[in-house]
Each structure stands twice: as C-alpha cells, then as structure tokens.
Amino acid sequence: MRGDEATDLQKPAGSSALSRPAAIRAWLARVRFADWAHFLVLPLATIDAHASRSDTLLAGARGVGIAFTILAFGFLINSVADREMDIDVRKNSLVIPGAGAQGGSLIGLVAVCLLLSISSPWPAKLATASCLVLGYIYSSGPRLKRVPVAGSLANVAGFTLLLFVGMQDASLPPRFGWVALVFAALLLQNQLIHEAADRLEDSAGGVRTSWLTLGPRWTVLIAAISGLGAAGATAFIVPRPRLSPVVLAAGAAFGVVFPLLLASRGMEPSRAARLRVTHRWCAASFGALCYLAWRSGTR
C-alpha cells in the first residue's frame, strides 16, 4: 500500500482534511472496490442483443449500478462486522482506530440500490432484494458466515444472483441456467480456496467455515465435484462436438489440478491465498470463453 493511501485510510470518515478525490479513494478502499470490481460485468450476461440500443444501454447501466451498490453494501457490512477480528489493514481498512461508523454509507447504498431497481422487471427486483438480504445475514445477524456449509452456499448464491439484476424483461435467454451453474460451481471452488487462505483468522474469530468444519479432505472433494460440475455444465451451453476438448480441459483443470493444488497448499494460508488469485483469473477467463460460446449459439 502506498504511503498516501495509508494516510487517507487513517483519517476519520468524512474528514474535511480530505480532498474530494482522496475522499473517494478512501471510500472505495473501505468498500474494498478492488476485490469485487471484476464482478460488475455479471449483470450484462442477460443483455438481449436483439433489443434496441437505448433499451440495451438502459438495462446494462441499471444492472451495473445495482451490482455496484449491492457489492459495496455487502463488502462494507462485512468489514464492519469483522473489524474486531481482522488484523490486516490491506484486507479491512476499518481496523484502524478512528475509521468511524459506516451506518450512513450502508443506508445510502441500500436506498440507491432499491431506487435503481424500481424500473427493473420483477425477477431482477427479486434478485436485488435477495442479494441485499443475503449480504446482511451473511455478515451481520444471524451471521451465516459462522455456520458451516450454509455460509459458503449463501456467499455463492449472493454473487450468482448478480447475473439476474441486469435483466431487460421477465424472460431469460435459452440455456442461461447452465451459464449460471458454471459460474456458481467455479465460484464455490474459489470460495473454498478462500476459506483455506483465511483459516487462521476465521478460527481465531470463531467463524466455522466449511474448510475448518469438514476438514481439508472433504473440502477438497467438494471442490473437485464443483469443478467437474462446471465442466459438465459447459457441454450444455453450446452442445457442439468441437467443444469436447474444451470440456475435457476444463474438467482436468478445475476438477483435478486445482483440487490437488488445494490439497497440497491449503494448510499454508499464504500459498492458499496465491492459489485463490490464480484460480480467480483462470475461472474468469474460462467463464468469458463460455459466455462467448453461449452467445454465439443463441443468435
């Protein structure tokens, strides 16, 4: 972290000493924008390529705006709930004394989110409300992140629902469910790697993740099943013979290689953290290829 950013984070929220750009940077650091910026493309998954340009732009902008407020709310409330447990300011800027209360930001984010969703179709409204509820109960009361398995599944469900907040109408494109399944399966795998990387802090804070409760062996098995499930679902997105090598490669990478790496590196938090970053970019790249293949088959 650069020195000027560290200084910004140590100043109380709303301090007049901060210039507007510095205040924006400090706020983005509090909501951990860098950790979730790549998820902002998810609402664009349901964009109808045959709709008018104005309708497409409106739905896309609305969906990205809703996703921004949902993610900012979810990560901020998680930081607030974990401020007594986290020790690394790079992970949670609110651990610094004097960071200030965040109630105003949380209420504002919920209000803007609901306002943006007013003109969206009912499935998008339902997905938006569900994301906000899941974000709250995951980090705050009843704090699902402390409940083994349920916490992992709630986290995955919250992110997967972001695929639906950009819907233009109440219908979904053909085979979209398989696209969502690929995303959810790879996200669950990444979540399990994340739990391995954070096991020391989670254990000290009384958070019983799937990794800590089920143990490495069963967690690795679930990760392998998730990876194989993602590879299998790929075959139904665009069922063409030429995609067979892609399905096999995905099965090998996410069903075998990453689970084996998790088994060998999961007990070392620093190595697990690096593995999570590698998995994130591999999964994102594979997801983008799946999306392009799916779109080419739905024209």
Order of alpha helices (4+ residues) and beta strands (2+ residues): alpha-alpha-alpha-alpha-alpha-alpha-alpha-alpha-alpha-alpha-alpha-alpha-alpha
